[in-house]
Amino acid sequence: MDLSFQLFSARNFPLDDVLKTVGGLGYKYVEGFGGLAAGGEGLGGLYEDLSGLKAKLDANGLSMPTAHVGLDLLEQPDKALRIAEVLGTKVFLCPWLAPEQRPTTIEGWQAFGEKLGQLSKPFSSAGITFGYHNHDFEFARLQDGRYPMDVLLAAAPDVCAEVDIAWIYRGNADPFPWLEANGDRIVAVHVKDLAPSGENADEDGWADVGHGRLPWRDLLSHVKANTKTRYFVAEHDNPTDVSRFAKRSIAAVNSFGV
């Protein structure tokens, strides 16, 4: 399995060092994220110097087929498409809703799904797959018992999903039936682990892949058998040692033989 590395995991570490480490360990891809303040080309954070980033990726044998792109930038498609133009990115993913933006009703989630459907159109026209990345709040049941994620996807039939399975667990939901039921909508999966209860407090309770409590061998087998996932992306939301996380995670995934 060719594993990708979500650069959000390394936001607190020097990018040049991280790319050298990741490429040297055998990762083939990285997944971008916006972050930080706008400047340069006006795209913000990691995407400010796209040509410079492309050169750094090339130098380390890496590419960026998937990218997290915030709502503000997605609403400026001409700017956002520069990422795909320069980096060759094939999948754009809306990564996050701030607390004040999150719907609280069925109707609210339907409206947000419809908004994503509209936002997807210029990207789909340009050959870019458009999707949404979940956290835990999309798996808190609504008044009718459905998950917000289900309402969102039903309202946006052209929008795909990048599934963060660890966040589904944090939302106290069972990912196995959900993955199977929505397999034709899933284009990417975040491979992330949870520490046993009470452990890794300095890393917000996350763990290196294969060193936590999630059944990743079974999960990867299930994803491959039941979904159209093309990209598997290792992530840790707050590692104290990003090199340790990158090394142990790819070793664990390779050891699963899936």
C-alpha positions as CSV (number, residue, x, y, z in Angstrom):
1,M,0.0,0.0,0.0
2,D,1.4,3.4,-1.0
3,L,0.8,5.5,2.1
4,S,0.3,9.3,2.2
5,F,1.3,11.6,5.1
6,Q,-1.0,14.4,6.3
7,L,1.2,17.5,6.7
8,F,-1.1,18.8,9.4
9,S,0.6,16.3,11.6
10,A,3.9,18.1,11.1
11,R,2.7,21.7,11.4
12,N,4.9,22.3,14.5
13,F,8.1,21.1,12.8
14,P,10.3,22.4,10.0
15,L,8.8,21.5,6.6
16,D,12.1,20.7,4.9
17,D,13.1,18.3,7.6
18,V,9.7,16.6,7.5
19,L,9.6,16.1,3.8
20,K,13.1,14.6,3.9
21,T,12.1,12.2,6.6
22,V,8.8,11.2,5.1
23,G,10.3,10.6,1.6
24,G,13.2,8.7,3.2
25,L,10.8,6.4,5.0
26,G,9.0,5.3,1.9
27,Y,5.9,7.5,1.9
28,K,4.9,8.2,-1.7
29,Y,2.4,11.1,-1.1
30,V,1.6,13.9,1.3
31,E,-1.7,15.6,1.9
32,G,-1.7,19.3,2.1
33,F,-3.6,21.7,4.5
34,G,-4.2,25.4,4.5
35,G,-3.5,26.8,7.9
36,L,-1.7,30.0,9.0
37,A,-2.3,33.4,7.4
38,A,-2.7,34.3,3.8
39,G,0.1,35.9,1.9
40,G,2.2,35.4,-1.2
41,E,-0.3,34.1,-3.8
42,G,-3.0,34.7,-1.3
43,L,-3.7,31.0,-0.8
44,G,-2.5,30.8,2.8
45,G,0.0,28.8,4.8
46,L,1.5,25.8,3.1
47,Y,0.1,26.9,-0.3
48,E,1.6,30.4,-0.4
49,D,4.6,29.4,-2.4
50,L,3.3,26.6,-4.7
51,S,6.3,26.5,-7.0
52,G,8.7,26.3,-4.1
53,L,6.6,23.5,-2.5
54,K,6.5,21.6,-5.8
55,A,10.3,21.7,-6.0
56,K,10.6,20.4,-2.4
57,L,8.2,17.6,-3.1
58,D,10.0,16.6,-6.2
59,A,13.4,16.6,-4.4
60,N,12.0,14.1,-1.9
61,G,10.2,11.8,-4.3
62,L,6.8,13.0,-3.1
63,S,3.6,14.3,-4.7
64,M,0.4,15.8,-3.3
65,P,-2.6,14.0,-4.9
66,T,-5.0,15.2,-2.1
67,A,-5.3,18.5,-0.3
68,H,-7.4,20.0,2.5
69,V,-8.7,23.3,1.3
70,G,-10.7,25.5,3.7
71,L,-14.1,26.9,2.9
72,D,-12.8,30.5,2.4
73,L,-10.5,29.3,-0.4
74,L,-13.0,26.9,-1.9
75,E,-15.3,29.9,-2.4
76,Q,-12.6,31.4,-4.6
77,P,-12.2,28.5,-7.1
78,D,-9.9,30.4,-9.5
79,K,-7.4,30.7,-6.6
80,A,-7.9,27.3,-5.3
81,L,-7.4,25.7,-8.7
82,R,-3.8,27.0,-8.7
83,I,-3.0,24.2,-6.2
84,A,-4.1,21.6,-8.7
85,E,-2.4,23.4,-11.6
86,V,1.0,23.6,-9.9
87,L,1.0,20.5,-7.7
88,G,-1.0,18.1,-9.8
89,T,-3.5,17.6,-6.9
90,K,-6.5,15.5,-7.9
91,V,-8.7,15.7,-4.8
92,F,-9.8,18.7,-2.9
93,L,-11.3,18.1,0.6
94,C,-13.2,20.6,2.8
95,P,-11.5,19.8,6.1
96,W,-13.3,21.5,8.9
97,L,-16.3,23.4,10.2
98,A,-15.6,25.9,13.0
99,P,-18.0,25.5,16.0
100,E,-20.0,28.6,15.0
101,Q,-20.5,27.2,11.5
102,R,-21.8,23.8,12.5
103,P,-25.5,23.2,11.8
104,T,-27.6,21.8,14.7
105,T,-30.6,20.6,12.8
106,I,-31.5,18.3,10.0
107,E,-32.4,21.2,7.8
108,G,-29.1,22.9,8.6
109,W,-27.1,19.9,7.5
110,Q,-29.2,19.6,4.4
111,A,-28.4,23.2,3.6
112,F,-24.7,22.7,4.2
113,G,-24.6,19.7,2.0
114,E,-26.3,21.6,-0.8
115,K,-23.7,24.4,-0.3
116,L,-20.9,21.9,-0.7
117,G,-22.7,20.5,-3.8
118,Q,-22.6,24.0,-5.3
119,L,-19.0,24.6,-4.3
120,S,-18.0,21.4,-6.0
121,K,-19.1,22.4,-9.5
122,P,-16.1,24.4,-10.7
123,F,-13.8,21.8,-9.4
124,S,-15.6,18.9,-10.9
125,S,-15.6,20.8,-14.2
126,A,-11.8,21.0,-13.9
127,G,-11.5,17.3,-13.3
128,I,-11.0,17.6,-9.5
129,T,-12.7,15.2,-7.1
130,F,-14.4,17.2,-4.4
131,G,-15.1,15.8,-0.9
132,Y,-15.6,16.5,2.8
133,H,-13.6,15.3,5.8
134,N,-15.3,14.4,9.0
135,H,-14.5,14.9,12.7
136,D,-16.6,13.6,15.6
137,F,-19.5,16.0,15.5
138,E,-20.8,14.7,12.1
139,F,-21.5,11.4,14.0
140,A,-23.6,12.8,16.8
141,R,-27.1,11.6,16.0
142,L,-29.7,14.1,14.9
143,Q,-33.4,14.3,15.9
144,D,-34.4,11.6,13.4
145,G,-31.5,9.3,14.5
146,R,-29.4,9.9,11.4
147,Y,-25.8,11.1,11.5
148,P,-25.2,14.6,10.1
149,M,-22.7,13.0,7.7
150,D,-25.5,11.0,6.2
151,V,-27.7,14.0,5.8
152,L,-24.8,16.0,4.2
153,L,-24.0,13.2,1.7
154,A,-27.6,12.7,0.8
155,A,-28.0,16.4,0.0
156,A,-24.8,16.5,-2.1
157,P,-24.7,13.4,-4.4
158,D,-21.7,14.7,-6.2
159,V,-19.6,15.2,-3.1
160,C,-17.3,12.4,-1.9
161,A,-15.9,11.7,1.6
162,E,-12.5,11.4,3.2
163,V,-13.3,9.4,6.3
164,D,-11.3,10.0,9.5
165,I,-12.0,6.7,11.2
166,A,-10.4,7.7,14.5
167,W,-12.8,10.7,14.8
168,I,-15.7,8.3,14.1
169,Y,-14.6,6.3,17.2
170,R,-14.3,9.5,19.2
171,G,-17.9,10.2,18.2
172,N,-18.9,6.9,19.8
173,A,-20.0,5.5,16.4
174,D,-19.2,2.2,14.8
175,P,-17.2,2.8,11.5
176,F,-17.6,-0.8,10.1
177,P,-21.3,-0.6,9.0
178,W,-21.0,3.0,8.0
179,L,-18.0,2.4,5.7
180,E,-19.8,-0.5,4.1
181,A,-23.0,1.5,3.5
182,N,-21.2,4.5,2.1
183,G,-18.4,2.7,0.3
184,D,-19.1,4.2,-3.2
185,R,-18.7,7.7,-1.8
186,I,-15.4,7.2,0.0
187,V,-12.3,8.4,-1.9
188,A,-9.8,8.6,1.0
189,V,-9.3,7.4,4.6
190,H,-7.3,8.9,7.4
191,V,-5.2,6.2,9.1
192,K,-5.0,7.5,12.7
193,D,-4.9,5.8,16.1
194,L,-6.3,6.4,19.5
195,A,-4.3,5.8,22.7
196,P,-5.8,3.7,25.4
197,S,-7.9,5.7,27.8
198,G,-5.8,7.9,30.0
199,E,-2.6,7.6,28.0
200,N,-0.8,10.1,25.7
201,A,-2.3,13.1,27.4
202,D,0.5,15.2,26.0
203,E,-0.6,14.2,22.5
204,D,-4.3,14.8,23.1
205,G,-5.0,11.1,23.4
206,W,-3.8,10.2,19.9
207,A,-1.3,7.5,19.1
208,D,1.0,6.4,16.3
209,V,-0.7,4.0,14.0
210,G,-0.5,0.4,15.2
211,H,0.4,1.6,18.7
212,G,-3.1,2.5,19.9
213,R,-6.3,0.7,20.5
214,L,-8.0,0.8,17.1
215,P,-8.1,-2.5,15.0
216,W,-6.3,-1.1,12.0
217,R,-5.5,-4.4,10.3
218,D,-9.2,-5.3,10.3
219,L,-10.2,-1.7,9.4
220,L,-7.9,-1.6,6.4
221,S,-9.1,-4.9,5.1
222,H,-12.7,-3.7,5.5
223,V,-12.0,-0.4,3.7
224,K,-10.3,-2.2,0.8
225,A,-13.1,-4.7,0.5
226,N,-16.1,-2.4,0.8
227,T,-15.1,1.1,-0.4
228,K,-13.6,2.9,-3.5
229,T,-10.8,4.4,-1.4
230,R,-7.8,5.4,-3.4
231,Y,-5.8,7.2,-0.8
232,F,-4.7,6.1,2.7
233,V,-3.4,9.0,4.7
234,A,-1.4,8.6,8.0
235,E,-2.2,11.4,10.5
236,H,-1.6,12.2,14.1
237,D,-3.2,15.5,15.3
238,N,-0.5,16.4,17.9
239,P,2.7,14.3,17.9
240,T,5.4,15.3,20.2
241,D,7.9,13.6,17.9
242,V,6.8,13.7,14.2
243,S,9.7,11.5,13.0
244,R,8.7,8.8,15.5
245,F,5.1,9.0,14.4
246,A,6.0,8.8,10.7
247,K,8.4,5.9,11.2
248,R,6.3,3.8,13.4
249,S,3.1,4.4,11.5
250,I,4.4,3.3,8.1
251,A,6.2,0.3,9.6
252,A,2.9,-0.8,11.3
253,V,0.8,-0.4,8.1
254,N,3.4,-2.3,6.1
255,S,3.4,-5.1,8.7
256,F,-0.3,-5.6,8.3
257,G,0.1,-7.1,4.9
258,V,-3.2,-5.7,3.7
